[in-house]
Amino acid sequence: MFNAVDSWARLVRTGDEVPEAFRDKFNEITKKTAGFPYTVFAPPDRWGRRRANSKLLSLVDTKLLVFEKIKKEIRVTGYCYNDIYRLERGKCLLYSWLRINATKGQTTAGETIEYNTVVEKIFSPVINRIRREISSCDTTSLVCPDSEQTKFDYLNFINYKFMNFGRQSILPGEKVTRIVYQPEIKEQLFRRFWKYLSPSQIIILTDKELIVIKESDKNRHFSYGGIWNYIPLNRVSKITCNENGKGNLNEATIHLSNQEQFYFKYSPVQQNVWDLLRDDIDNGAGI
């Protein structure tokens, strides 16, 4: 009988627990690693009409290794921490994912790992390790001080969910220098009808990274979840603002060093805080 738990990702603690299809290749590549690396196995699964292959993630020395079973072959891709310029994670109800975005020579490469939200905790060490490595965050700090957590208190009666998202996103050792929160923007068309213009979002600037958290602008079910992007500051080139955007909204663009861009719509009343964020980046918060 089919058991849904069998399709959930799980932690691999020893070599004997490595799935047989991956074992030879895994042992060949990790045999010189001191101790058994932190490893997670994501079984094959289906998300709607899309099928996800089985994958094995392993944190080895200075890189993340991703083993993927494609038919009868095992493909192995290594992502050096220094090459990762953006880390994305998201969740919508029971569907969650982690996406690695990295440079490979003159091109960019990416890897997406999909999993059930029930087991998201086993991916936290992977996410946090990569964030620490790509942003050079202090690895000696174990607890985020209250002085950083309380910077989100003003959101308590504005958007409790985003207050918690912000608090949970700060790594121990990071210092929050700027918070830009933009509530959902809607335009009333008729008495009972509204046009959806922009999702709720928060941009957090720390001394190590730029954190962007938002609800999806395509899927309204994301009000039960969110999308997180973690970008090391040395990958942020600049922020530009356009005060004459469409639909009486202003627009901002975050430019990354590899030419990738993030676009945001915001209310004109928020222009001042976006100017401050742009100045922070221009005055040395980025590269």
C-alpha positions in Angstrom: 0.0 0.0 0.0 1.3 3.5 -0.9 2.5 5.5 2.1 2.8 9.2 1.5 5.6 9.4 4.1 7.8 7.4 1.7 7.9 10.3 -0.6 9.1 12.8 2.0 12.7 13.9 2.1 14.7 12.5 5.0 18.1 12.9 6.7 20.8 10.5 5.8 23.0 9.9 8.9 25.4 7.1 7.8 26.8 5.5 4.6 24.5 2.6 5.1 21.5 4.9 4.8 22.5 6.3 1.4 20.1 4.9 -1.1 21.6 2.1 -3.1 21.3 3.8 -6.5 23.5 6.7 -5.2 25.9 4.8 -2.9 28.8 4.0 -5.3 29.0 7.5 -6.7 28.5 9.1 -3.3 31.3 7.0 -1.7 33.6 7.7 -4.6 33.3 11.5 -4.2 33.1 11.8 -0.4 35.6 9.2 0.6 38.2 11.9 1.5 35.8 13.9 3.6 36.4 14.1 7.3 33.4 12.6 9.0 30.1 11.9 7.4 28.7 15.1 5.7 25.3 16.5 6.4 23.2 14.7 3.7 19.5 14.8 2.8 17.7 12.5 0.4 14.7 13.7 -1.6 12.8 10.7 -3.1 11.1 11.1 -6.5 7.7 12.8 -6.3 5.0 14.4 -8.3 3.8 17.9 -7.9 0.7 18.3 -10.1 1.7 17.2 -13.6 5.4 17.7 -12.9 7.6 14.8 -11.8 10.7 15.5 -9.6 13.6 13.1 -9.8 15.2 11.7 -6.7 18.1 13.8 -5.4 20.7 13.6 -2.7 22.2 16.8 -1.2 25.4 16.8 0.7 27.4 19.6 2.3 31.0 18.7 1.6 33.9 21.0 2.5 33.6 24.1 0.4 30.7 23.1 -1.8 27.2 21.7 -2.0 27.0 18.4 -3.9 23.7 17.5 -5.7 23.3 13.9 -6.9 20.3 13.4 -9.2 19.1 10.1 -10.6 18.1 10.5 -14.2 16.7 7.2 -15.5 19.7 4.8 -14.8 22.4 7.5 -14.5 23.5 9.5 -11.6 24.4 13.1 -12.4 26.6 15.0 -9.9 26.8 18.7 -9.7 29.0 20.7 -7.3 28.2 24.2 -6.3 31.1 26.0 -4.6 29.9 28.4 -2.0 31.8 31.3 -3.6 29.9 30.7 -6.9 26.4 30.9 -5.3 25.0 34.4 -5.8 21.4 33.8 -4.6 19.6 31.3 -2.5 15.8 30.9 -2.9 13.4 29.0 -0.8 9.6 29.0 -0.9 6.6 27.2 0.5 2.9 27.1 -0.4 0.8 24.9 1.9 2.5 21.4 1.7 4.7 22.3 -1.3 8.2 23.6 -0.6 11.3 24.1 -2.6 15.0 25.2 -2.4 16.7 26.7 -5.4 20.5 27.2 -5.7 21.5 30.0 -8.2 25.2 30.0 -9.0 27.7 31.2 -11.7 29.5 28.6 -13.8 32.2 30.3 -15.7 30.6 33.0 -17.9 27.1 31.5 -17.5 24.7 30.9 -14.6 23.3 27.6 -13.4 20.6 26.5 -11.0 19.3 23.6 -9.1 15.8 23.1 -7.6 15.0 20.6 -4.9 11.3 20.1 -4.1 10.0 18.6 -0.9 7.0 18.4 1.4 6.7 21.3 3.9 6.3 18.8 6.7 10.0 18.0 6.6 11.3 21.6 6.0 13.4 21.5 9.2 15.9 19.1 7.8 16.7 21.6 5.0 17.4 24.4 7.5 21.0 23.3 8.2 21.6 23.3 4.4 20.1 26.7 3.9 21.8 28.2 6.9 25.2 26.7 6.1 25.1 28.1 2.5 24.0 31.5 3.8 26.8 31.7 6.2 29.4 30.7 3.7 28.2 33.0 0.8 27.8 36.0 3.1 30.9 35.4 5.4 28.6 35.5 8.4 30.1 34.9 11.9 30.0 31.2 12.5 30.7 31.5 16.3 27.4 33.1 17.1 24.7 30.6 18.0 21.8 32.8 19.0 20.3 35.9 17.4 20.3 38.6 20.1 17.0 40.2 21.2 18.2 43.6 20.0 17.9 42.4 16.4 14.6 40.5 16.9 12.9 43.5 18.4 13.6 45.6 15.2 10.6 43.8 13.7 8.2 44.5 16.6 6.5 47.5 14.8 5.0 44.9 12.4 3.1 43.2 15.2 -0.2 44.9 14.4 0.5 45.6 10.8 1.4 42.1 9.5 2.1 39.5 12.2 3.1 36.9 9.6 5.8 39.1 8.1 7.0 40.1 11.5 7.7 36.4 12.3 9.2 35.8 8.8 11.6 38.7 9.4 12.6 37.5 12.8 13.2 33.9 11.6 15.3 35.0 8.7 18.1 36.7 10.7 21.1 34.5 11.3 23.0 34.7 14.6 25.8 37.3 14.1 23.8 39.4 11.6 22.8 43.0 12.3 19.7 44.5 10.7 20.4 48.0 9.3 17.2 48.6 7.3 13.7 47.2 6.9 11.3 48.1 4.1 7.8 46.6 4.4 5.2 47.1 1.7 1.7 45.7 2.3 -0.4 44.2 -0.5 -1.6 46.8 -3.0 -5.0 46.5 -4.5 -7.1 48.9 -6.7 -10.8 49.1 -6.3 -12.6 48.7 -9.5 -16.2 48.5 -8.4 -17.9 48.5 -5.0 -17.1 44.8 -4.4 -14.3 44.2 -6.9 -10.6 44.8 -6.5 -7.7 44.5 -8.9 -4.6 42.9 -7.4 -1.5 45.0 -8.1 1.4 43.8 -5.9 1.9 41.2 -3.1 2.9 41.9 0.4 6.7 42.0 0.7 9.6 42.9 3.0 13.2 43.8 2.2 15.7 43.4 5.0 19.2 44.8 4.7 21.7 43.4 7.2 25.4 43.9 7.4 25.9 40.6 5.5 23.1 40.1 3.1 19.9 41.4 1.5 16.9 39.3 2.3 13.7 39.6 0.2 10.5 38.0 1.4 7.3 38.2 -0.5 4.1 36.5 -1.3 3.7 35.2 -4.9 2.2 37.7 -7.3 0.8 34.8 -9.3 -0.7 32.4 -6.8 -3.1 33.7 -4.2 -2.6 30.6 -2.1 0.8 32.1 -1.2 -0.9 34.1 1.5 -0.3 30.9 3.5 3.4 30.8 2.7 6.0 32.9 1.0 9.2 33.1 -1.1 12.5 34.0 0.5 15.6 35.2 -1.4 19.0 35.5 0.3 21.6 37.6 -1.5 25.1 38.3 -0.2 25.9 42.0 -0.2 28.9 41.6 -2.4 26.5 40.4 -5.1 24.3 43.5 -5.0 25.4 46.2 -7.4 22.8 48.9 -6.9 19.1 49.8 -6.5 17.3 52.1 -8.9 13.9 53.7 -8.3 11.4 54.9 -10.9 8.9 57.3 -9.4 6.7 57.3 -12.4 5.7 53.6 -12.7 2.5 52.2 -14.0 -0.9 52.4 -12.3 0.2 55.2 -9.9 2.8 52.9 -8.4 6.5 53.5 -8.1 9.0 50.8 -9.2 12.3 49.7 -7.8 14.9 47.4 -9.3 17.6 45.6 -7.4 20.6 44.9 -9.7 22.9 42.0 -9.0 26.5 41.7 -10.1 25.7 39.0 -12.7 23.1 41.3 -14.4 20.1 39.6 -12.8 17.4 42.0 -11.7 14.6 42.0 -9.1 11.6 44.2 -9.7 9.3 45.7 -7.1 6.2 47.8 -7.1 5.5 50.1 -4.1 3.3 52.9 -3.0 4.6 56.4 -3.6 4.3 57.1 0.2 7.1 54.5 0.6 9.5 56.5 -1.6 11.5 57.8 1.4 12.3 54.4 2.8 13.3 53.2 -0.7 15.6 56.2 -1.1 17.2 55.3 2.2 17.7 51.7 1.2 19.2 52.8 -2.1 21.6 55.2 -0.3 22.6 52.4 2.0 23.7 50.3 -0.9 25.4 53.2 -2.7 27.3 54.2 0.4 29.0 50.8 0.7 26.5 48.2 1.9 27.0 46.4 -1.5 30.1 46.1 -3.7 
